[in-house]
């Protein structure tokens, strides 16, 4: 696949794909005779993994460390697993934080609907009455 096709498939810009390759997040992509990147299915699996990890908040530096460990082989399995466990804990913490924020927003919306809208309607009624008194002396 060309970089344009991969870019469209994963919703990442070609610049981002080149950056990921340059910093080692994805292995060097093979090129055809014309020097154009030719992404394989394995390259796409790496991109899918990196995109998933980034969307869950994993930092680029952590991903570089993880990919480096993968390339070193099976003796790094435990270290890689530990990275994933740590990232899961961070993600769970963020989810809890977001759940609290959602609760607060829901409370604010409820307050708006039960208290603010009636108060606004009351003010509109007062304003209408005042305008009527001014217009009809």
KEBABA-168909 format. One record per residue (C-alpha): residue number from 0; residue in one letter; x, y, z. Coordinates in steps of 0.02 Angstrom, whole numbers, plus 50000, padded with zeros to 5 digits. Layout:
BEGIN
(NUM a (X Y Z))
...
//
This chain:
BEGIN
(0 x (50000 50000 50000))
(1 x (50058 50176 49966))
(2 x (50075 50307 50102))
(3 x (49917 50392 50035))
(4 x (49818 50231 50051))
(5 x (49882 50197 50227))
(6 x (49851 50377 50275))
(7 x (49670 50363 50220))
(8 x (49646 50191 50298))
(9 x (49705 50246 50472))
(10 x (49657 50430 50469))
(11 x (49837 50484 50495))
(12 x (49927 50612 50389))
(13 x (50073 50557 50280))
(14 x (50183 50671 50386))
(15 x (50131 50576 50543))
(16 x (50169 50409 50460))
(17 x (50341 50471 50406))
(18 x (50371 50538 50583))
(19 x (50322 50371 50661))
(20 x (50445 50284 50546))
(21 x (50583 50411 50577))
(22 x (50573 50395 50767))
(23 x (50560 50206 50763))
(24 x (50378 50180 50810))
(25 x (50355 50076 50655))
(26 x (50493 49977 50572))
(27 x (50572 50045 50415))
(28 x (50447 50030 50275))
(29 x (50506 49944 50117))
(30 x (50512 50046 49959))
(31 x (50476 49999 49780))
(32 x (50595 50025 49633))
(33 x (50542 50207 49622))
(34 x (50583 50237 49806))
(35 x (50400 50252 49856))
(36 x (50351 50176 50023))
(37 x (50264 50009 50004))
(38 x (50173 49966 50165))
(39 x (50147 49782 50203))
(40 x (50008 49705 50308))
(41 x (50134 49690 50451))
(42 x (50174 49877 50437))
(43 x (49987 49912 50446))
(44 x (49970 49805 50603))
(45 x (50107 49910 50685))
(46 x (50019 50070 50634))
(47 x (49853 50005 50701))
(48 x (49937 49960 50867))
(49 x (50024 50129 50882))
(50 x (49864 50223 50840))
(51 x (49767 50124 50971))
(52 x (49900 50154 51104))
(53 x (49911 50340 51063))
(54 x (49722 50359 51072))
(55 x (49726 50281 51246))
(56 x (49852 50413 51301))
(57 x (50015 50316 51291))
(58 x (50159 50437 51268))
(59 x (50270 50425 51113))
(60 x (50424 50395 51222))
(61 x (50341 50246 51305))
(62 x (50293 50175 51136))
(63 x (50470 50195 51072))
(64 x (50532 50099 51225))
(65 x (50402 49963 51195))
(66 x (50442 49945 51009))
(67 x (50628 49939 51048))
(68 x (50596 49798 51172))
(69 x (50492 49703 51044))
(70 x (50636 49714 50921))
(71 x (50756 49644 51053))
(72 x (50659 49481 51060))
(73 x (50575 49364 51182))
(74 x (50692 49401 51327))
(75 x (50599 49568 51346))
(76 x (50424 49494 51361))
(77 x (50410 49530 51547))
(78 x (50470 49710 51526))
(79 x (50345 49737 51386))
(80 x (50205 49663 51490))
(81 x (50251 49780 51633))
(82 x (50241 49931 51517))
(83 x (50067 49877 51462))
(84 x (50011 49851 51642))
(85 x (50073 50024 51691))
(86 x (49984 50103 51543))
(87 x (49823 50011 51586))
(88 x (49831 50083 51762))
(89 x (49855 50258 51694))
(90 x (49710 50235 51574))
(91 x (49596 50170 51712))
(92 x (49640 50322 51816))
(93 x (49597 50438 51670))
(94 x (49432 50346 51643))
(95 x (49386 50372 51826))
(96 x (49433 50556 51813))
(97 x (49327 50575 51657))
(98 x (49181 50485 51741))
(99 x (49188 50612 51884))
(100 x (49191 50754 51758))
(101 x (49041 50678 51669))
(102 x (48945 50667 51833))
(103 x (48980 50850 51866))
(104 x (48922 50900 51693))
(105 x (48764 50798 51713))
(106 x (48731 50884 51880))
(107 x (48757 51055 51802))
(108 x (48639 51014 51658))
(109 x (48508 50950 51781))
(110 x (48525 51109 51884))
(111 x (48507 51212 51728))
(112 x (48347 51124 51678))
(113 x (48267 51123 51852))
(114 x (48320 51293 51917))
(115 x (48391 51408 51786))
(116 x (48262 51385 51650))
(117 x (48116 51422 51769))
(118 x (48210 51574 51835))
(119 x (48243 51635 51657))
(120 x (48059 51612 51614))
(121 x (48010 51712 51767))
(122 x (48127 51852 51714))
(123 x (48055 51849 51539))
(124 x (47880 51867 51614))
(125 x (47935 52014 51721))
(126 x (48018 52098 51572))
(127 x (47861 52072 51468))
(128 x (47752 52148 51605))
(129 x (47868 52297 51623))
(130 x (47868 52326 51435))
(131 x (47678 52316 51432))
(132 x (47664 52444 51574))
(133 x (47780 52563 51482))
(134 x (47686 52544 51319))
(135 x (47511 52555 51400))
(136 x (47517 52697 51528))
//
